[in-house]
Amino acid sequence: MHPRPSPIAASLYTLRDLNADVIILHGPHGCCFRTGRLLENDGVRVVTTAMSENDFIFGAAAKLEETLHEVDELFHPQLVGVVGTCASMIIGEDMQDAVNNAGIPAKVLTVESHGGLSEGDNTEGAIAVLEAAQREGVIQPEETERQIRMLKKATEIEKTRGMAQGKYIAPSYGDDKGRVANVLLEAFKKGDNIAFVLNSKKETSYLFADLLKIPFNQMFSESKPMVIANLDLETGLPRIRQHAHNITEELGEVGLEIDAITGGLDEYPVTGDKAVEYLQKEDFDLVVVAGVPHALPIEKLNILSIAITDGPRLVEPLKKLGYNWVVTELDAHAKTLGTDKIVESDFGNVLREKIGEKL
């Protein structure tokens, strides 16, 4: 019942992950405005054909052809995405025909995406991009198959464990960060066996990985938490692999060792299961799961647990799954777009302040 991400936005983000130079939204100039503006921070040019009322009746193929030529002249791109919107898809606009007629030198991926794809699942927009990329030879069939499998699993998790369970979930800002920080620091003080799990998604990992940079050893020199992370360097689309490389390199610079790799940053729907397998091999007193904690089956563990999420509507579902404390980090996408470095998190800064007070 509550608003959820759009398939159109998912198409834009997936084209970004393919390192598209320009994305053309074939629709009104206000469609997906915020997502388009945010992606400019990631170096992707996002433009629209600015369809108007007359175009909704008579079509706007000529506008799309004109926009393609303008994009070619302005940016000289190598890879362009043309993304449908509710307006252009409802009237049955033949975008591929317009792309063929324009005939610009760049490789162009034509993506028939709109807000009502399938059951409205945002992942359908990403799948449409992947299928277009395979048709144009940008990615191999086996990578398309793997990506689609992950996306369908992500949808399943959201519908059974997350915010898409079919009912209205009121937003919540979770537990007080100061109190949760005290819980974590007290566990270190007692010498508890602690595990940190990074089960994060794409660029938001730059924020959730911040927890791993906290200098706990300054206060607790004999306490070393186990670190489990989905930071496989060889898995995912080009930009996703680069994120994993950047984060791993930065953590290495501060002496942080990752004890177990569960998979890639786009495999968060399944890497939670692998993390639990590691956690079941040892007796832990506390586990902290950051990123997409509802994709980790915390109910299989008899451990005190802290979830760190970017979704205010995920607080209630996470509590029901069994997490003892839930911390929210707001605007993770906005804070991490355009960066290649770990970004300080609100919870991380609370921990730093408390550690500084006690040193």
ZANU-646389 format. One record per residue (C-alpha): residue number from 1; y, z, x; residue in one letter. Coordinates in Angstrom, 2 decimals, m for minus. Layout:
N
NUM:Y:Z:X:A
...
end
This chain:
359
1:0.00:0.00:0.00:M
2:2.45:0.73:2.82:H
3:3.90:m2.07:5.01:P
4:1.68:m3.34:7.82:R
5:2.11:m5.81:10.69:P
6:2.32:m9.47:9.74:S
7:m0.07:m12.25:10.82:P
8:3.03:m14.21:11.85:I
9:4.05:m11.47:14.28:A
10:0.49:m11.36:15.65:A
11:0.72:m15.12:16.26:S
12:3.92:m14.61:18.23:L
13:2.48:m11.85:20.39:Y
14:m0.68:m13.85:21.12:T
15:1.34:m16.89:22.17:L
16:3.27:m14.54:24.46:R
17:m0.02:m13.38:25.99:D
18:m0.90:m17.03:26.67:L
19:2.38:m17.27:28.59:N
20:3.99:m19.70:26.16:A
21:7.48:m20.66:27.31:D
22:8.95:m21.26:23.84:V
23:7.90:m20.41:20.29:I
24:9.28:m22.29:17.30:I
25:9.08:m20.51:13.95:L
26:9.00:m23.18:11.25:H
27:10.78:m21.24:8.56:G
28:14.06:m19.49:7.63:P
29:16.14:m18.16:10.50:H
30:15.48:m14.55:9.42:G
31:11.68:m14.77:9.46:C
32:10.12:m12.26:11.89:C
33:13.62:m11.65:13.26:F
34:12.86:m8.35:15.01:R
35:9.66:m9.56:16.65:T
36:11.36:m12.72:17.85:G
37:14.24:m10.81:19.38:R
38:11.89:m8.33:21.06:L
39:9.82:m11.12:22.60:L
40:12.93:m12.52:24.25:E
41:12.75:m9.38:26.42:N
42:9.37:m10.61:27.61:D
43:10.80:m13.92:28.78:G
44:9.70:m15.98:25.77:V
45:12.32:m18.16:24.05:R
46:11.95:m17.81:20.27:V
47:13.79:m20.25:17.99:V
48:13.53:m21.29:14.33:T
49:13.93:m24.47:12.32:T
50:16.17:m22.51:9.93:A
51:14.61:m23.84:6.73:M
52:16.88:m23.48:3.68:S
53:16.46:m23.76:m0.10:E
54:16.41:m27.58:m0.17:N
55:13.73:m27.58:2.51:D
56:11.51:m25.39:0.34:F
57:11.47:m28.26:m2.16:I
58:11.65:m31.42:m0.07:F
59:10.08:m30.25:3.21:G
60:11.55:m29.89:6.68:A
61:9.40:m32.03:8.97:A
62:12.52:m33.74:10.32:A
63:14.01:m30.35:11.21:K
64:10.85:m29.42:13.11:L
65:10.89:m32.71:15.05:E
66:14.57:m32.20:15.87:E
67:13.92:m28.62:17.02:T
68:11.07:m29.75:19.27:L
69:13.37:m32.26:20.98:H
70:16.13:m29.65:21.38:E
71:13.65:m27.19:22.88:V
72:12.46:m29.81:25.34:D
73:16.01:m30.65:26.42:E
74:17.14:m27.04:26.71:L
75:14.16:m25.31:28.30:F
76:11.84:m28.03:29.71:H
77:8.79:m25.95:28.67:P
78:5.19:m26.47:29.68:Q
79:3.64:m24.61:26.73:L
80:5.17:m24.41:23.25:V
81:3.89:m22.68:20.14:G
82:4.84:m23.95:16.67:V
83:4.15:m21.19:14.16:V
84:4.12:m21.60:10.40:G
85:5.69:m19.07:8.08:T
86:5.24:m18.24:4.41:C
87:7.89:m20.81:3.47:A
88:6.48:m23.79:5.38:S
89:2.84:m23.03:4.62:M
90:3.29:m22.49:0.88:I
91:4.78:m25.97:0.52:I
92:1.98:m27.45:2.66:G
93:4.14:m28.70:5.51:E
94:2.19:m30.91:7.95:D
95:3.39:m29.37:11.20:M
96:0.86:m31.21:13.36:Q
97:2.17:m34.55:12.13:D
98:5.70:m33.52:13.07:A
99:4.50:m32.39:16.51:V
100:2.74:m35.72:17.04:N
101:5.85:m37.65:15.97:N
102:8.09:m35.64:18.29:A
103:5.82:m36.39:21.26:G
104:7.49:m34.05:23.73:I
105:5.92:m33.72:27.23:P
106:4.91:m30.07:26.79:A
107:1.53:m28.96:25.50:K
108:2.12:m27.78:21.93:V
109:m0.06:m25.33:20.00:L
110:0.32:m25.76:16.23:T
111:m0.47:m22.52:14.42:V
112:m0.78:m22.42:10.63:E
113:0.08:m18.79:10.13:S
114:1.70:m17.00:7.21:H
115:1.97:m13.52:5.72:G
116:m0.91:m13.92:3.29:G
117:m3.61:m15.20:5.63:L
118:m7.09:m14.09:4.48:S
119:m6.46:m10.58:3.12:E
120:m3.19:m10.31:5.01:G
121:m4.80:m8.92:8.17:D
122:m2.41:m9.36:11.08:N
123:m5.31:m10.24:13.37:T
124:m5.80:m13.50:11.43:E
125:m2.54:m14.72:12.94:G
126:m3.83:m14.02:16.44:A
127:m7.11:m15.81:15.68:I
128:m5.19:m18.89:14.50:A
129:m3.44:m19.05:17.89:V
130:m6.68:m18.67:19.83:L
131:m8.32:m21.47:17.87:E
132:m5.32:m23.72:18.49:A
133:m5.39:m22.85:22.19:A
134:m9.06:m23.77:22.42:Q
135:m8.44:m27.11:20.68:R
136:m5.79:m27.95:23.27:E
137:m7.92:m26.82:26.22:G
138:m5.73:m23.83:27.11:V
139:m8.64:m21.37:26.92:I
140:m12.41:m21.84:27.02:Q
141:m14.66:m21.45:23.94:P
142:m16.37:m18.35:25.35:E
143:m13.00:m16.60:25.78:E
144:m12.00:m17.59:22.25:T
145:m15.25:m16.13:20.94:E
146:m14.76:m12.86:22.86:R
147:m11.16:m12.52:21.72:Q
148:m12.03:m13.17:18.06:I
149:m14.86:m10.64:18.24:R
150:m12.41:m8.01:19.53:M
151:m9.84:m8.85:16.88:L
152:m12.33:m8.59:14.03:K
153:m13.52:m5.25:15.40:K
154:m9.90:m4.07:15.59:A
155:m9.43:m4.97:11.92:T
156:m12.60:m3.09:11.01:E
157:m11.37:0.00:12.83:I
158:m7.97:m0.10:11.12:E
159:m9.60:m0.44:7.70:K
160:m12.14:2.35:8.22:T
161:m10.40:4.75:10.64:R
162:m6.74:3.75:10.80:G
163:m3.71:2.99:8.66:M
164:m5.22:0.11:6.64:A
165:m7.60:2.19:4.55:Q
166:m6.21:0.88:1.26:G
167:m4.10:3.85:0.25:K
168:m0.58:4.98:0.91:Y
169:m0.26:7.15:4.02:I
170:3.03:8.93:4.50:A
171:4.50:8.73:8.02:P
172:4.32:11.90:10.08:S
173:5.65:12.75:13.52:Y
174:2.67:14.86:14.44:G
175:2.47:18.20:16.20:D
176:5.34:19.68:18.16:D
177:5.25:18.15:21.63:K
178:6.28:21.37:23.32:G
179:3.45:23.34:21.74:R
180:0.88:20.65:22.59:V
181:2.20:20.54:26.16:A
182:1.62:24.31:26.39:N
183:m1.97:23.82:25.18:V
184:m2.61:21.27:27.93:L
185:m0.93:23.29:30.69:L
186:m2.78:26.46:29.64:E
187:m6.07:24.56:29.88:A
188:m5.18:23.54:33.43:F
189:m4.19:27.12:34.25:K
190:m7.57:28.43:33.06:K
191:m9.37:25.88:35.18:G
192:m10.83:24.08:32.16:D
193:m12.71:20.83:32.62:N
194:m10.27:18.22:31.30:I
195:m10.63:14.48:30.69:A
196:m7.85:11.93:30.20:F
197:m8.82:8.75:28.36:V
198:m6.53:5.73:28.34:L
199:m7.77:3.60:25.45:N
200:m4.67:1.52:25.07:S
201:m3.49:m1.86:23.81:K
202:m1.81:m4.55:25.86:K
203:1.77:m3.82:27.00:E
204:1.93:m0.43:25.24:T
205:m0.29:0.79:28.07:S
206:2.84:0.99:30.23:Y
207:3.93:3.93:28.07:L
208:0.58:5.63:27.49:F
209:m0.34:5.46:31.19:A
210:2.67:7.68:31.92:D
211:0.53:10.76:31.22:L
212:m1.59:9.84:34.25:L
213:1.48:10.06:36.52:K
214:2.33:13.67:35.60:I
215:2.15:15.79:38.81:P
216:m0.27:18.41:37.46:F
217:m1.51:19.02:41.01:N
218:1.85:20.57:41.90:Q
219:0.92:23.53:39.71:M
220:m2.85:23.31:39.60:F
221:m4.00:22.08:43.00:S
222:m7.67:22.80:42.30:E
223:m7.76:21.12:38.89:S
224:m8.54:17.42:38.82:K
225:m9.06:15.86:35.41:P
226:m11.53:13.04:34.94:M
227:m9.69:9.78:34.23:V
228:m11.28:7.08:32.06:I
229:m9.30:3.89:31.36:A
230:m9.64:0.40:29.88:N
231:m7.98:m1.25:32.88:L
232:m10.46:m3.95:33.88:D
233:m8.52:m6.43:36.05:L
234:m10.65:m9.46:35.21:E
235:m10.69:m9.30:31.40:T
236:m8.22:m10.85:28.96:G
237:m5.53:m13.48:28.66:L
238:m3.29:m14.03:31.72:P
239:m0.51:m11.63:30.77:R
240:m2.99:m8.90:29.77:I
241:m4.77:m9.03:33.12:R
242:m1.39:m8.77:34.84:Q
243:m0.56:m5.61:32.86:H
244:m3.84:m4.02:33.99:A
245:m3.13:m4.97:37.60:H
246:0.44:m3.59:37.48:N
247:m0.63:m0.25:35.99:I
248:m3.59:0.21:38.34:T
249:m1.40:m0.55:41.36:E
250:1.31:1.89:40.29:E
251:m1.19:4.67:39.60:L
252:m2.71:4.07:43.03:G
253:0.71:4.50:44.63:E
254:0.87:8.09:43.33:V
255:m2.70:8.80:44.42:G
256:m4.30:8.66:40.98:L
257:m7.95:7.63:41.05:E
258:m9.60:6.17:37.96:I
259:m13.11:7.57:37.62:D
260:m14.45:5.10:35.06:A
261:m13.36:1.69:33.77:I
262:m14.43:1.00:30.19:T
263:m13.19:m2.60:29.80:G
264:m9.98:m4.59:29.40:G
265:m6.70:m3.84:27.65:L
266:m7.62:m6.17:24.80:D
267:m11.02:m4.50:24.36:E
268:m9.69:m1.21:23.00:Y
269:m11.74:m1.60:19.77:P
270:m14.97:m1.12:21.79:V
271:m13.90:0.72:24.94:T
272:m13.58:3.96:22.97:G
273:m17.35:3.94:22.48:D
274:m17.87:3.48:26.21:K
275:m15.48:6.33:26.96:A
276:m17.53:8.65:24.74:V
277:m20.66:7.74:26.70:E
278:m18.97:9.01:29.87:Y
279:m17.65:12.13:28.13:L
280:m21.12:13.03:26.86:Q
281:m22.49:13.17:30.41:K
282:m20.45:16.25:31.31:E
283:m19.28:19.45:29.62:D
284:m15.55:19.10:28.97:F
285:m13.30:21.75:27.47:D
286:m10.45:19.41:26.49:L
287:m10.03:15.65:26.15:V
288:m6.71:13.79:25.84:V
289:m6.93:10.29:24.34:V
290:m3.85:8.08:24.62:A
291:m3.12:4.67:23.10:G
292:m5.44:3.81:20.22:V
293:m7.25:7.15:19.76:P
294:m8.74:6.25:16.37:H
295:m10.89:3.63:18.13:A
296:m12.64:6.45:20.02:L
297:m15.31:8.24:17.94:P
298:m14.05:11.74:18.64:I
299:m16.37:13.09:15.93:E
300:m19.31:12.58:18.32:K
301:m17.87:15.18:20.71:L
302:m17.69:18.93:20.33:N
303:m14.52:19.19:22.40:I
304:m10.96:20.32:21.77:L
305:m8.92:17.12:21.64:S
306:m5.37:15.77:21.78:I
307:m4.54:12.30:20.44:A
308:m1.43:10.43:21.59:I
309:m0.51:7.53:19.29:T
310:2.41:5.24:18.53:D
311:1.75:5.24:14.78:G
312:3.38:7.82:12.49:P
313:1.00:6.66:9.73:R
314:m1.96:7.41:12.01:L
315:m1.36:11.16:12.25:V
316:m3.20:11.96:9.01:E
317:m6.21:9.68:9.77:P
318:m6.50:11.08:13.31:L
319:m6.55:14.66:12.03:K
320:m9.26:13.73:9.54:K
321:m11.33:12.14:12.32:L
322:m11.36:15.49:14.11:G
323:m8.49:15.54:16.62:Y
324:m7.07:19.04:16.95:N
325:m3.56:17.94:17.91:W
326:m1.76:14.62:17.42:V
327:1.35:13.56:19.34:V
328:3.38:10.50:18.34:T
329:5.29:8.17:20.67:E
330:7.75:6.05:18.71:L
331:8.80:2.43:19.41:D
332:6.11:1.83:22.03:A
333:6.42:m1.95:21.70:H
334:10.19:m1.92:22.02:A
335:10.06:0.35:25.06:K
336:7.46:m1.69:26.91:T
337:8.37:m5.32:26.21:L
338:9.79:m6.99:29.29:G
339:8.60:m4.33:31.74:T
340:6.04:m4.50:34.51:D
341:6.28:m0.80:35.35:K
342:5.00:2.36:33.69:I
343:7.59:3.69:31.22:V
344:8.31:7.39:30.79:E
345:6.97:8.76:27.50:S
346:8.46:11.50:25.35:D
347:5.38:13.69:25.77:F
348:5.32:13.01:29.49:G
349:8.93:14.11:29.83:N
350:8.20:17.34:27.93:V
351:5.35:18.05:30.37:L
352:7.55:17.27:33.38:R
353:10.20:19.64:32.13:E
354:7.72:22.46:31.61:K
355:6.10:21.90:35.01:I
356:9.55:21.91:36.63:G
357:10.45:25.19:34.93:E
358:7.34:26.89:36.28:K
359:7.49:25.66:39.86:L
end
